[in-house]
Amino acid sequence: MLNVALPKGRLGEKVYAMFEAAGYECPSIKENNRKLIFENEERGVRYFWVKPSDVAIYVERGAADIGVAGKDILLEYAPDVYELLDLNLGKCRMAVAAPNEFHDDEQKTLKVATKFTNIAANYYASLGREIDIIKLNGSIEIAPILKLSDVIVDIVETGTTLKENNLEVKSEIVPISARLIANKSSFKFKGDDIEKIVESIKKQVQAND
């Protein structure tokens, strides 16, 4: 049985459709219920829904053989997994944003508010910029407005929330999208099955380009 961790929500539904098209359907997953685990013995596959930020943990620790996680999670937490394929779904970018009138005074330590402390630290280290990281868990956009921080590092999709709060993107750090990942041990023992799925999904990604 191949165990697949899917991120809850719209992204997970799109990903499941790709697996279904690859011949790994599991009709019970479409039933309207609160179940979290679904299996199709005939196809040798078991799916389960988990919080998107937890997928990499399930895969890294072997509870799932493969799963789908955002590149932001992989960069932030650096789980010990194989990254197999960019699914070209959930596309956005990790960026530095600040009030429109903000100009960086390099004589001062830059105050950076973010959920993504490792990504922010690595980015500014690469620039040789001294920073003070303020870890927040919600509504990062408020931080510079209330002068808690100078800038924020966050995921930007459309930029609408930034505009509405008089913020703008000052620099882009990295593009983000959903990635198919595998447990290293599973890849060794179930490699043929995993490779078959990867090949089929890769064709779908290329066809959608």
Secondary structure, DSSP 8 states (H G I E B T S, - for coil): -EEEEEESSHHHHHHHHHHHHTT---GGGGSSS---EEEETTTTEEEEEE-GGGHHHHHHTTS-SEEEEEHHHHHHH--S-EEEEE---S-EEEEEEEETT----TTS-EEEEES-HHHHHHHHHHHT--EEEEE-SS-TTHHHHTTS-SEEEEEESSSHHHHHTTEEEEEEEEEE-EEEEE-HHHHHHSHHHHHHHHHHHHHHHHHH-
